[in-house]
Amino acid sequence: MCGTGSDDVLHLAANAFSGPGDEIIYVRYGFAVYDIAARRYGGTPIVADDADYGTDVDAILAKVNDNTRVIFIANPNNPTGTLTSGEEIARLQKSLPGNVLLVLDGAYTEYLEEDEDDGALELAKSKSNVLVTRTFSKIHGLAAERIGWGYASENIIGAMNRIKLPFNVTTAGQAAALEALSADDFVASSREHNQKWRQWLSDELGALGNHGLRVIPSHTNFLLVLFEGKVTAEHANSALMEKGYAVRWLPGQGLVTGLRITIGTEEETRGLARALREILEAAG
Ligand SMILES: Cc1ncc(COP(=O)(O)O)c(C=O)c1O
């Protein structure tokens, strides 16, 4: 099914499969929409512990009980950029009761290398309790067109379709998405650019470790950078803003020490690294 962004599909999943008294699990530092979607339909959000900012399958399994209805996992995850292996995802699915819906949110899948595939689509094809969501908002650059999709067994998609609002994706969004599907060169060059500059920025910021910076290894088009020294993430955020760089400080998601920095053009990425170095060096 398509939706007005994969966000729409995530909400439909929570709406169709949970309600008051039901529990929805996601991992600490998971995508912010999971909490909103869980509460919106009266369910109870349950947060599983992370493993050094990544998804911990055992911590999720420890939270599963008779009230569990939905588990949301972004793989790779926003805002941490972490990736959970296909083996771990398969182990999670295998350990779940059949009436628990496992939602595998692949908003950033296209940024992965071929050998990093987490097998989500294959699982959705063969298991009746797995829903994969994908989007045209990230590597395809069509966020404002609001178009995403979900893939799952007929029962799951059928239940979601029955409650979906009748007026949904726009004609322009559909046309743009269809064009994007044949723009292989654009996707390949975006992935290549992202890999090159993500590595470059990661190395540059990693070299600022003496200022207390820690970069979480990323599989997406952004880096989560932790500020564990004298300069706080809050200060770096406002100082970067003054220099013309908009990054994301994430206190609302429990990441008071974190900035999420998106990979931009070469000029933007070099400029950001220079600006951040100046901010840290000015603080001594
Ligand atoms: C992990 C993840 N899933 C889903 C979405 C929703 O994207 P959209 O509704 O634009 O498809 C986002 C957007 O930030 C995201 O980061």
The ligand as an SDF file (V2000), in Angstrom:
LIG
                    3D

 16 16  0  0  0  0  0  0  0  0999 V2000
   13.0440    6.2730   10.5250 C   0  0  0  0  0  0  0  0  0  0  0  0
   12.0230    7.0870    9.8170 C   0  0  0  0  0  0  0  0  0  0  0  0
   10.8800    6.4960    9.4510 N   0  0  0  0  0  0  0  0  0  0  0  0
    9.9120    7.1740    8.8130 C   0  0  0  0  0  0  0  0  0  0  0  0
   10.0550    8.5210    8.5340 C   0  0  0  0  0  0  0  0  0  0  0  0
    8.8950    9.2180    7.9000 C   0  0  0  0  0  0  0  0  0  0  0  0
    9.2030    9.6830    6.6450 O   0  0  0  0  0  0  0  0  0  0  0  0
    8.0660   10.0190    5.5870 P   0  0  0  0  0  0  0  0  0  0  0  0
    6.7570   10.1200    6.3140 O   0  0  0  0  0  0  0  0  0  0  0  0
    8.4630   11.3110    4.9960 O   0  0  0  0  0  0  0  0  0  0  0  0
    8.0740    8.8790    4.6190 O   0  0  0  0  0  0  0  0  0  0  0  0
   11.2280    9.1850    8.8940 C   0  0  0  0  0  0  0  0  0  0  0  0
   11.3900   10.6270    8.6390 C   0  0  0  0  0  0  0  0  0  0  0  0
   12.1830   11.3120    9.2390 O   0  0  0  0  0  0  0  0  0  0  0  0
   12.2350    8.4450    9.5580 C   0  0  0  0  0  0  0  0  0  0  0  0
   13.3730    9.0260    9.9320 O   0  0  0  0  0  0  0  0  0  0  0  0
  1  2  1  0
  2  3  1  0
  2 15  2  0
  3  4  2  0
  4  5  1  0
  5  6  1  0
  5 12  2  0
  6  7  1  0
  7  8  1  0
  8  9  2  0
  8 10  1  0
  8 11  1  0
 12 13  1  0
 12 15  1  0
 13 14  2  0
 15 16  1  0
M  END
$$$$
